[in-house]
Amino acid sequence: MRKLALVIVIILVVIGGLLLWNCLAGRKPKPGQVKDEALIAGRDAASFPAADEDYFHDMDYGVTNNPEAVRAALDPYLPGISAQEAVTRAVRGRNNWNVWTAGNDRFWDELSYKYSFGTIDLLKTISTYKGAKHGRFDRWNYLGVVNEPCFRQPAGPRADRFGLWLDERVSGPDCPADPFENEQKYPGVKIGARGTTVPVGSFYGYATGVVGLRLFPNPNFDEKAKAAWDADKYYADPAYYNRKDLVKPYRVGMTCGFCHVGPNPSNPPADPENPTWANLNSNPGAQYYWVDRIFVYDPKPESFPYQLFHTSRPGALDTSFVSSDQINNPRTMNAIYNFGARMAMAGKWGSEQLSGGELDNKQFNDYLPAGSPLTSFYDPATKVVKAPHVLKDGSDSVGPLGALNRVYINIGLFSEEWVLHFIPLVGGPDVSPIKIADAEKNSSYWKATEAQTLDVAAFFLASAGPDYLSKAPGGAAYLTTDAALLNRGKEIFGERCLRCHSSKLPQKAFTDHFKPGCIGPNYLKCWNDYWQFTKTPEFKAEAKQIVMAPDFLTENALTTDVRVPVTLLETNACSPLATNGLKDNIWDNFSSTSYKSLPSVGSVQIQDPVTFKTSSYEMPGNGRGYTRPPALVSLWSTSPFLLNNTVGEFHSSPSVEERMKSFDDGITKMLWPEKRDGNMTVVTLSGKQHPGLIDRTPNPTYLTAAPGFLPPAFARLSGILHWLLPNVVSGGEVKIGPIPTGTPINLLSNIDLQKKKEVLDLLLHIKRDLAALPPNATDEQARAQFAPLVPKLLEVSKCRDFVVNKGHYFGTDFLPPGEGEAGLTDDDKRALVAFLKTF
């Protein structure tokens, strides 16, 4: 415990030093005064046309191979559209999703050498170096990313790639050339060394062999960098590659597809390491994605950053890990199913007020003539938009196009501006909004992205249908043939689940509840009125009729998309405590005024990570405290469950058999919470207890920084610093630790740097209490002295809820008595599971 206290002091001092260094550097331009690389090079948005080649025609069940089906799907939204135009829009939208990086290769390169101290290096992630433990041969199983068809493992260092061990393209009748590499049709941005020591290339980059990652010539790879380049040392010599002045010949850009393309659940690849395009879909989300391995090329158990990433279960990612809000908050990759049904739901319940910079988001009205069905989603007179929600906290509330556009910034578009509003990976004591108006003025990549977003929406309206178990190979064997059992499952779903997990509801739900004006300060009253209505015999009777209808699953989003108070869900509070979408915060322009004026949900119950005692925590308002219900479309293929994938076994194979093993385990632990995994005991509001998980360090861990990433002055003072801090500075390297085994990871990761006074007070208390210890203090004495500091650490925590696998007790006897619903019998639970498999 004494070591832990010392570590906390050092960590806070180092963070403070980094922040001070950042402030005193004086080199950063002011927000709103920088241009992106494209604009600097004289390129406007029109010079980045959307790619129209149907290269991915076999993906997504081959949807674009059937022009009439695409036309029929889009006609309700774009009346009179021809089959040719419908396919063209869908093709351009899918190409944007899968190959458009919008210049973010600059960002991912800078993140590698400037902010992550070499931890993140996507150029190594896509490599298969000689003798490496991992590469294309096990990329799916190890990383959970998708190997691009028509590539093979490199036979050796590639002369055409400066000696890098990158995948090689296979030629043949089934493997046509990548049309997006055509630099005559899609000329890259000529800036810096492009066109001299490196090619200019295409603005879509080169295919890498990994779906969703594209390769771009590095404009900083000039003659000096070329002379210093050594590919073998880049892979094998830490003294060479652990340097902030290392310039690599390529930068890696990321597309939306990297986090969203996955194996088709109903047509999985026989060999997941070698899929065909027909085995892949654009919308299910990267359900097998190992964040800790992808973003930490050389993972070491003793690395605290690795352990922090390791809190993300496969298929989950803290999407604000770069634009950090100092809350470690891994969440599942969002699937995009039945987009049209979610749009229809938004048309009934999604009215959100916009003001200020929120109004700078593009709406369908900017691209379509008045009277088009899609223009009804925004009223320019009242400035009210009807917004579906994909983000789990419902902060994406400025309309579908704005929500899509924000994704591109979040993965690095216009990073020249983005990184001026916070310190990447750290956040900072001061953050400010990224303004759409500045992007409109200074980023050609942003404007080119805006011009293509309507096509992205069209693509998902045309393609994002369910993946049914009944259509999967061997899937029918997992479905019941007992009609009585299935009907009982439908009845239970109507009584207990439909109120949150269906876009088809009793008519009174739409006529009497969540009327315009509900989203905002009055939201809790509207929610409580609706929730009470769902408990009435009238609601339950009609709900059961709805579920029994033969077309219940047809065009059903299987979510209401409304925001549910976390006080009812009892799930981990960190997701609904996220702050980036709040007023004057990073995503201010991308969340509605209605969202920012949501009331507090009240108090949640949390447990101390050391004593496990329960206490109440008052949730702040202004947007926080709510979670939208997940869509249950294709539920059979999406286990593990909960918003962070913590409930259920993970199986790395996308086969139907392995998915069903995961589903059976996950749904069992959802409906029988006493079977969940745990390293502590969760106390629920019902008074009942079940196993729970708190993420802790499994062994002593350290924060390290190699000499090559430290300021030059540090090297000159390293001898003195080693004399002063021999356990921290050695051989020019900074190594902070050990952080003891069993330390709650979020106790350190969730420190709120905006609480400057409280953090300073914490430092003073730690210093005073350490001084009070005798020279040869025992562990027992150190623990006793440290114990009073834990509450102070919790006081400066942005999320004090450490249990990650609790909550969602509906249908169980873990609901509090006030809910007035008894738990289902075991037989009824099994009937419900039988019905859920049909989704």
N, C-alpha and C positions, 0 to 999 in steps of 0.2 A: 504493500500500500504506500510505503514511503517512496518507492521507485515511481509508482503511478503519479503521486503528487509532483515529484520532480519533473516527470515527463510533461505533465500538464503545464507547469510553469514554462518549460523550455518551448513547448509547442506554441503557447500563446505569445511568448516573447518573439519567437521566429516569425509567426504570422504578423505580429505587430511590426516587426522589422521589415518584412516584405511589403506591407501596406505603406509604411513610411518611405521605403525605397521607391515604391511606385509613385507616391505623391511628389517626392523630391526630384524624381528623374527629370521632370520639366520638359520632356521631349514629346509627350503625347499631345496631339492636336485636340482641339475642342470638338465635342459632338456637333454634328451638322456642318462641319467644315472639311470633310474628307470625301474623296471620290473613290469609286471602285476601280479596279484595274481596267475594266472594259472602257469606262468613260475616259480614263486617263489616256488610253490608247486611241481615243476618237471613235469608239464603236457605240452606236445607239441601239436601242432595243430591237429595232426592225432588222438589224444585221444578225439577229439570232432567231431565225425562223424555226418553227416547230418541225421536227422530223416527221415525214409522212410515209416512210417505208413500213410495211406491215411485217417486220422481221420477227415479231413475237406471236405470229398468227396461231400457233399451236397452243399457246398458253390459255388459261382461263376457259377451259373446255372448248377451245377453238372458236370462241364467240364471234370474232371478226371474219371467220370463214362463212358466216351466214348473214349476209347483208340485210335480208328481210327481217330477221330476228332483231338485229341491232336497231333497225328503223322502228319496228313495233315497240321496242323498249323505250326509245327516246321520243316517240311521237306525242305521248301525253305531256311532255315538258317542252318540246320544240315542235309544235303542230305543223304538219305539212312537210317535215324534213324528208328529203329523198334518201333512199337506201345508200347511195354513194356518199352523200354528205354525212350521214349518220356513221358510216364506217370510218370515213376520214377523221371525224372528230374523235371517235373512240381510239383509233390508231394513234393519233397525235397525243391524246391523253395518256395512253399506256406508255408511249415512248418517253414522254416527259417524266412519268413516275419511275421508269426503269433506267434511263440514261442521262437525264438532265441534272447536272450538279450545280449550275448557276454560279460558277466561279469559286465554289467553296474549297477547292483543292488548296487555295492559299491558306485558308483557315486551318485545315487539318495538318498542313506542314508546319505552320507557326505554332500550333498547339504542341507538336512533338518537341521542338527544340527550345521553345520559349517559356511554356507554361507547365508542362508535365515532367520536366527534367528527364526526358527521354523515355518515360514510362509508356507513352502512347506512340506507336510508329506503325501506321497502316501499310507502309511500304514493306515492312517485314511481315506483317500479318498476311499479305498476299504472296509471300515468297515460299519456295521449297528449297532451302539451301542444302548442300550436300551433307549427308549424315545427320540432318535435323530429325528430332524426335517426331515432329509433326509437319504436315504440308498438305498438298492437294490429295495425297493418298488417304488421309484420314480427316480432311478438313471439316466434313459434315459432322462426323462423330465427335471431334474434339472442339471445334469452334461453334458448330451449329449454324454456319453460314452456307449458302448454296453455291456449289460448284457450277460454273457456267458450262452448259453443253458445248461441244465442239472444241474443247481444250484438253490438253494432257500435261502431265508433269514435265518440267524441263529436264532435258537430258544432261544439261550442264549450264555453265554461265552463258547468258545470251549476249553475243557481240552487238546485236542491235538494241540492247537495253543496258549498255555500259557495264556488262558483266553481272547484272542482277539475275537471280534465279527465279524468273517469273514464268508462269504457265505459257505453253506454246499452243498456237492455234492449229487445229486439225482441219485439213481441207478435204472436200469430197462432195458428192451430190446432195447429201443431207446437211452439209455445213457450208452454206454460202458465206461470202465475205461480209463482215460487219459493215453495214451501210453508214453507220454513225461515225466511222473513222474517216469518211470522205472529206478531206480538208479543202477540196475545191468547192463542194456544195455547202459545207459547214466550216468555213475557215476559222481557225483559232485566233485568239487575241495575241497579236504580235507586240510583245512588250519585253524589255530586258534582253536576255540572251536568246530568246526564241527567234529562230531564223539564223542564228550564228552557231553557237556550240551545241544547241539542241534544235530540233525541228519546231515549227510553229504548231503543226498538228491541227486537229479538229477541235471545235469548242465543245464537242461531246467527249473528247479524249479517246484513248485506246481502251479496248476491253482488257480486263485483267485476268479473266478466268474465274472471278468471283462476281456473282450477280449483285449489282448495286454499287460496286466500286469501280471507278474509271481512272485511268492513268494519264497524267498531263506532263509535258515537258516543263521543267522548272525554269522560270525566267531568271532565277538567281544563279543558275549554273553557268557561270561565265568561264573565261579561260583560266583564271586563278583557281576556281573551284574544280574545274576539270583536271587540272594538273595535280591537285591534291587528292583526287578521288581514288579510292582503292576498294573495290567491291568485296574482296575477301575480308579485309579488315572491318568493313561495314557490318558484316555478319558475325565476325569471330573475335574482334579485338575491342573490349570495353573501353580501353584508353583512347581508341580512335573514334568510336561511335557515340560515346557519352560526352559530347561537346556541343555547346550551343552554336559554335561557328561552323559546324559541319553542314555543307550544302550538298544535298542529294540531287541526282540528275532528274528525278521525277517527283511530282507531287501526286497524291491520291485524293480524288474527289469522291463524295458520297451522294448517292441518290436516295430518294424516298424508299425505293424498292429494297434497299439494303436491310431495312428494318421491317419490311412488310411482305416481301415475296417469300413464299414458303411452298413446301410440297403440297400438291393437291390431295386433300384427305381421301377423296373418293377415287383417285387414280394415282396412288403413291408409286414412287420409283422402286423397281426391283432392287436396285443398288443405289442407296441415297448418295453415295460419293460420285455417282455418274448418272444423274437424271437426264431426261430429255425435256424439251420445252413443254411437251404435253403433260409432264408430271408436275408442272409448276403453276401456281396461281398468284396473282398480284395482290390479293387482299387479305389473306388469313393472318398476317403478322408473323414475324420471325419467332415462332414458338419454341425454337430449339437453340436459340442464340445465347452463347456463354459470354456474357459481358466481361467477366474477369479475365478470360483468356484472349478475347479479341483486342481489348484495350490495354492489356499488359502482355507484351510479347514474350517476356521471360518471367513468368510468374514464380515468385518465391514465397513460401508460407510465412517467412519472417518479415515480409514487407507489409506495413500497415496499409498503404494505398491498395495493394492487391486484396487484402482482407476486406477493405471497404467496398471494392468492386465485387467481391465474392458474396456480399450480402444480397446481390441480385441473383435470384434463382434463374435457371435457364428460361429464356423467353421473357425476362423482365429487365427493365432498365430505368434508372432515374433520368428522365428526359431533361432535367435541369442540372445534370452533373457538371456541365460546362458553365451555363449561366446559373451558378449555384445560389440557392437561397438558404444555404446552411442547414438544410434538412435532407438527410439521407432518405430517399423515398423511391425505392425501386417499384415500378408498376409494369404490368404486362403490356406487350406490344398490342396496340388496338387493332382488332380485326374490323374490316369494313364490309359488313354483310347487309343486304337489303337496304341499300342507301335510299332508294325511293320511298320505302316505308318510313324511314326515319325522317325524311323530308316531309312526308305527309303528316307525321306526328308533330313536327315543328310548326306546320301550318295551323294546327289546332291549339297547341299549348306553348309555343316557343317565343311569344312576343317579348322582345327585350329593347329597352330604350338606349339609344346611342347619343353621345354628345362629344364635343371636343375632338381630339385626335382619332377617336373611334370612327368618326364620320369619314375619315380618309380611306377606309377599307373599300375595296371595290365590291359592288353588288351586281346581281344579274342584270339590273336595270342599265348598267353601264355598257352592256354588250347586246342586249336584246330590245326589240321594239316594245313600246307600251302595249299592254294587253296580253303579252306572252305569259303563260302560266307561271313561269319562274320569276317574273317581275313582281308577282303578288307577295313575294317573301320580303319585300322592303317597301315601305311607304315614305317617300322623300318628304312629304308634308309633315308627318308626325315624327319622322326619324326613328321609326320602330322597325326592327328586323325580326323575322321569325327564324330562329337559329336552332338547328339540331346540335347535339353535343356528342363529341367523340372522346374528348379528354375526360378523365374520371372525376375531376372536380367540377365539371361543367363550366369551366372558365372560358372555353372557346364559344363565345356568345355574340360575335359580331357578324355572323352570317357564314354560309358555307365557303364562299370564296376567300374571305379573310382568314378563316380557320385553316384552310389549305395553304395559303400564302405564308402564314406564320411558321409552318413546318419547315419551309425552306430556309428561313432566317435561323431557326433553331439548330439546323445542321450546318450553318456557316455562311449562308448567302450574305454578302455585304459585310464581311467580317471587319473590314476597315473601320466601319462605324460601330459594329456590334460590341467589340471589345473595349470601346471607350466608355461604356456604361456600367461596367463591373470588371473585376479581375477574374479571368477564366479559371475555373476549378476552385476558386476561393470565394468569389462573390465580393464581399467587402463591406465596410461600415457604411458606405454610401453607394447607392445605385440610382439609376435614373432611367426614364422610359426611352426605348428605341422608337423614334418617331417615323411614322409612315411618310410624312411630308418630306423628311430628309432623304429617305430612300427614293421617293419619287424624283427628287431634285438631283441626287448624286449617284444613283446606281442604275446603270443600264441593265444589269443582271436582274434586278428587282422588277423593272418594268417589263422585261422580256418574260419573266415568270408570271406576272399578272396577266399578260396577254394570252397565256396558255392554260390558265387555271380553269376556265370554262370547259375546255376540252377534257381536263382531268375529271371534273365533275361528271361530264357526259359519259366518260369511260366507265365510271363506277355505277352510274345509273343503268348502264347497259349490261354490265358484266358481273356485279357482285352478288350473285345468287348463293343460296345455301349449298353446302356440301353434305349430302345426305348419306347416312350410314347404309341405308337400303340400297344405294347405288354403288357402294364400295365393294371391292372384291371380297367375297366371303362375309360381307356385312350382315346379310339376312340372318345368318346363324346366331347373331347376337340380339335379334329382335324377337319379342314374344309373339307367339301365335294364339295366346290366351286372350280372347276378346274381352272377357269379363275383367281380367286383370288390367288390360289397357284402358278400359272405360273407367275403372276405379281410379287409375292414375290421372285420367283427364279430369275427373270430378275434383280430386285433391288439388290439381294445378289451378282449376278455376276458383276454388275456395281460398287457397293460401298464396298462390304465386302470381296469378294473372295481374293483380293490382300493381305490380312493379315490372313484370316481365312480359308485357304484351302491348302492342300498339292498337289492338282491337279490344275495346272496353265497353261496358254498359253505357248507353247513350247519355245518361245523366252525368257521367264522368266528364263528358265534353261540354254539355250545356250548362252545368251548374258549378263546375270547378275549374280552377286555374284560368280564370278569365283574364283578359288584358289588364295589367296593373298588379297582378299577383306577384310577378317576379320583381322583387325589390323589398322595401321595408315591411310589406304586408305578407311576405312569403310564408312565414311559419303558420299564420292563421289559415291561409289557403291550404297549406299542406295538411294541417291537423284536421280541417274540415273534410278533406278528401280521404284521409286515412280512416277517420271514423266512419265515413260512408262505406268504405270497403269492408267493414266489419258487419254491415247490416245484412239481414236475410235477403233484402231486395237485391243488393249488389251480388251476393254469392249465387243466388238463383240464376240471375241473368248471365253471370260469368261462366257458370257451368254450361249453359246453353251455347255460349260463344265457343267454348273449347270443344264441345261436341260436334260443332259444324265441320263438315268434311274439308272446307277450305280454310280452317283456322290458321294453319301454318303458311298459307299462301300470302305473300307480300305482308308478312307480319315481322316487324322489327324485333319482336320478343324483348322489348324494353319500352318503358314509357318515356325514357330520357329525362324525366324530372329529377330534381335534386332531392335526395333523401337525407335527412339529418343523421349525422354519425352517432348521435345519442340513441337512436333507434337501432342502428346497425351493429353497434359495439365493435366495429372493425378498428384496425389500427388507425390512429388519428393523424398520422404524418401526411398522408395524401391530402386530406381536406384542410390541412394547415399550410399548404404550399402558398407562398406569398408573391410569386412572380407576376401573377395576374392582377394584383391589387392596384389601387390608385397610386399613380406616380412611381410604380415599380416597372420592372423591365418590360413586361408585356401589357402595360397599361393601354396602349392603343388597340390591343387585340382582345380585350374583354369589355363587356358592356357596362354602362352606367348602372343598369339593373343588377348585374352581378356584384358590382362594387358596393351596392347598398343593401345586400342581403343581411338580415339580422343574425345575431348570435344564436346558435342552436341551444345554448345553455351549457351545462356541465357534463363532462364525461368522466368515467372512472378509469384511473390509471394505477399502475403498481410500481413501487420503488424497485429499481433494478438490483438493489443490494439486499434490502430487507424484505421485499415483496409485499410490504404493507400497501393497502389500497388508500387512495385519496381522490378527491374531486379536483378536476381541472376545468376552469371556466374557458370555454372556447371563444376566441375573438370572432367578431363578425366581419362585415364588409366584404363578403365573398367566401370566407372560409367556413368549414364545418359541414360540408355537404358532399355526397357522392352520388353520381347518377348510376342507376342499376345497369349492370352489364347486359348486353344483348345475348340471349341464350341460343342464337342461331348456330347450328352445328356444334352444340354443346359437347357431343360425344367425342369430338376431336380436339378439344381445347384444354383438357386437364394437364397439369394441376390447376387448382381453383383459388379463389379469392383474388383481389386486385393485385396481389404481388406473387402469385403462384406458389404459395407456401403450404397449400393443403393438397396432398396427393403425391404419389411417387412420380418421379420423372423417368421416362424411358426415351433413350436417344433415337430409337428407330421410328420413322414415320409410318410404319406399316399399320394396317388396321388392327392386327392382333396386339401390337404394343400400345397403340393408342387406347384400345379397350381395357388393357391392364391398368393403364394410368387413370382412365375414366372410372373404372370400378372402384379403385382405391380412393380416388379423390372424392367421388360422390358419397361414398361410405363415410368418409371422415367429415364431410360437410353435414350430413344428416345424423351422424352419431359422433358429436364432438368429443366424447370421451375417448375416441380412438385416434385422435390427432397426435402428432409427434410432439415431443417437448423436452425441455431441460429445466422447466419450472412448472408451477401450477397457476393456471389462470383462475381468478375469482370473477365470476360474471355477476351482472346485476340481479340475476335470479337467486344468487347465493350458492348456486351449484358451481362445481369446479371441473376443469379438464386440463390435460397437458397443454403447455404453451411453449413457444420458442422465443428466446431473446438472443440475438446475434452477438456472440462474444469472440474475442481473439482466442484461437485454439492453441496458441503457443506464444512465447514472447515475440513481439514484433517491433519494427523500427521504422522511422522515417529517415530516408537517406537522400543525399544529393551528391553526385559525383563531382570531382573538381572541375571538370569541363563545363559544368552548368553554373558555376559560381562566379561572382564578379572577380575581375583581375586582382583587385585589392585584397580579396580573401586569400588568394594564393600567397601574396607577399606577407600576410599576417598569420598564415596557417601554423607556423612554429609557435608563435606566442599564444595563439588560440588553443593549440594542443596542450601547452603548459597550463593554461587556465582551465580548460575543459577537456581533460584527457579522454573522458568517456564519450565525448560528443564529436571532437575533431581529431582525426587520425589520418595521416597520409594525404592530407588535403581534402578528405571526404568528410562531410557532415553526416553523422549517424545519431539520431535522437532515439533514445530508448534505454533499456527495453520497456515496452509497454507490456505489463504482466499478462500472463495467461488468464483468460476469463474476464478481461475488461469488456464491458458492454461497448461495442463499437460506436454506437450512436451517442454515447456519453461524450465522446470527443468530436464526432463529426457534426453534431447539431449545435455547437456553440454559436450563439447569436452575436456576431461581431458588431451589430448595430447598437448593442447594449454596452456602449463604451465604458460608462461609469461603473456598471455592475461587473464587467470583465476586469477592470482595474482593481475593484474592491476584492474580487476573487483572488487575484494575484497577491494582494497584500495579506489576505487571510492565509493563503497557502504558505507564504514566506514566514509569517508569524508562527503558524502552527508547526512548521518544520523546525524552526529555531527552538521551539519548546521541547523537542524530543532530546533525550539524553544521547550522548555520542554512540553508545552501543545498544540502541533501542531494539527490542525484540519485535517480531512481526505483530505480536498481540498489542504491544504498545503503539506501533505505527498504525495499526488498524483503528484502534480506539481514538487516536489523534486525528486520523483522516475522516472518520465517520461523520463528524459535523460538517465536513466540506461537501459531501455528496448533495445535500439540499441546495448548497450554493451553486454547484455545477448544474443542478436541475433548474435553478432560477435563471441561468443564462442559456438554457436550452430552448431552441425554437420548437422542438417537439419532445415532450417528456413521456411519450408513450413508446415503450420499448418492445412490447409483445407483438410479434408480426403475424401470427396465425390465429387470431381470435375473431369472434364475431360471426354475423349472419346465422342466427340461431332459429330462423323461421322453420316451422315444422318440427322443431325439437322441444323438449321440456326445459330448455335453457333460457327461454324467453322470460322476462320479468312478469310477475303476477298482474301488473297493470295492463298488459296486453290482452289478457282474458282469453288466451288460446292455449288449449292443452296440446302437448306434443303428439305427433302422429304415432300410431302403433307401428311396430316393425313391419307388419304386413302392408300397411298403407305406404310406408316409406318405399318398400320394394315396388309397389304398384306405381308410385310416382317416378321412380327410377326407370321403370319399363317405358313409360311415356316419354321421359326426357331423352331417351335414346333415339327417338324418332325425329328429333329436331334437326 
